[in-house]
Amino acid sequence: MITRRTFLTATTAVTAGVAMGITGQADAGQESHMKKFSGPHEMPKGLTLLSIANADGTETLGIKTASAVIDVRKASHLLGISAPMTMEELLREGNAAGLTKIAANSGNAKIKPALLDEANITHGRLFTNPGKIVCVGLNYKRHAKEIGMQEPRVPPLFNKFNNALAAHNCTIDLPPRDISYKFDYETEMLIVIGKSARNVPEADALNYVAGYCTANDFSARDLQLELPSSQWMIGKTLDKFAPIGPYFVSADLVGDPNNLKLETRVNGEVRQSWNTNDFIFNTQQMIAYISKHWTLEPGDIIFTGTPHGVILGYPKDKQVWLKAGDEIVSSIEKLGELKFKLA
């Protein structure tokens, strides 16, 4: 005899069985990157990475090769290789080997559906949730001179927040004029930390670097310098005031970070053109100094200052601030061109 209780019990069991079957199929497709990585922790080598903004709203990694971009999420499924999906996952868990394995299969016909033309990619944010965004101010000799300030005795530190993070080819929506209107560019090399660093000696500092990126410490000078007591954080961390990209380049591919050419172009006109060899505090010194005050963790990022040529350094009567419609290109040797627009 079928009672209400036995009917409900049987129905529940069947439903659960179907659900388990469906879930099992889904898990089988995602197993390659859902397994918890257990080590060993490795920093990336020989890799140039970017972020892909997907139609489902996610932002996942791509590997740039000579002929195409490998969609890591698709390739991971197709090859059955466990790999990190984001920069944070890569740096914190240390599964660089998964990406290296996928890159080694770039010629494998099996991953053809995962090969993308970079021209057709919408870039996502390389970083979405770093533990710390540390910025070093006034770190080029010529820049200190152009704005009439003495070279600092120690690296001046300030911060940005995650709301400022933005992607290559983004559009920065400027605030109303009554909030701010003195907008300025600052092309900067970005240091990406790859392993925990505390009280690191200068001689060992580069061993803690996973890689580098092109970045722009976009700034509102009136908020930064004309509010009472100066408000560097406010002037530096409005929404999307930290575009980064298009690439993360592993440290081994970059070599010496203290000898890279930088350039800024506004609507095609060169505004900054200099070299990181003009650092007041070089890469090793910045990492060593910061790590004396707090622990740097994998995924933390460091803006390293900008060279001369910023609008702030112009004579007052020649300061024409950036405005809606302007297009900015920040380029750094070996790291690529970061582009963004203002609206």
PyMOL commands that set and color helices and strands:
alter all, ss='L'
color gray80, all
select helices_A, chain A and resi 4-34+72-79+87-93+96-104+109-114+118-120+141-146+162-164+202-208+221-225+232-236+251-254+276-278+283-293+311-313+316-318
alter helices_A, ss='H'
color red, helices_A
select strands_A, chain A and resi 48-53+59-64+69-71+115-116+133-136+157-159+165-166+170-172+183-184+187-193+209-216+219-220+242-250+261-266+269-275+301-303+327-332+336-342
alter strands_A, ss='S'
color yellow, strands_A
deselect
rebuild
show_as cartoon
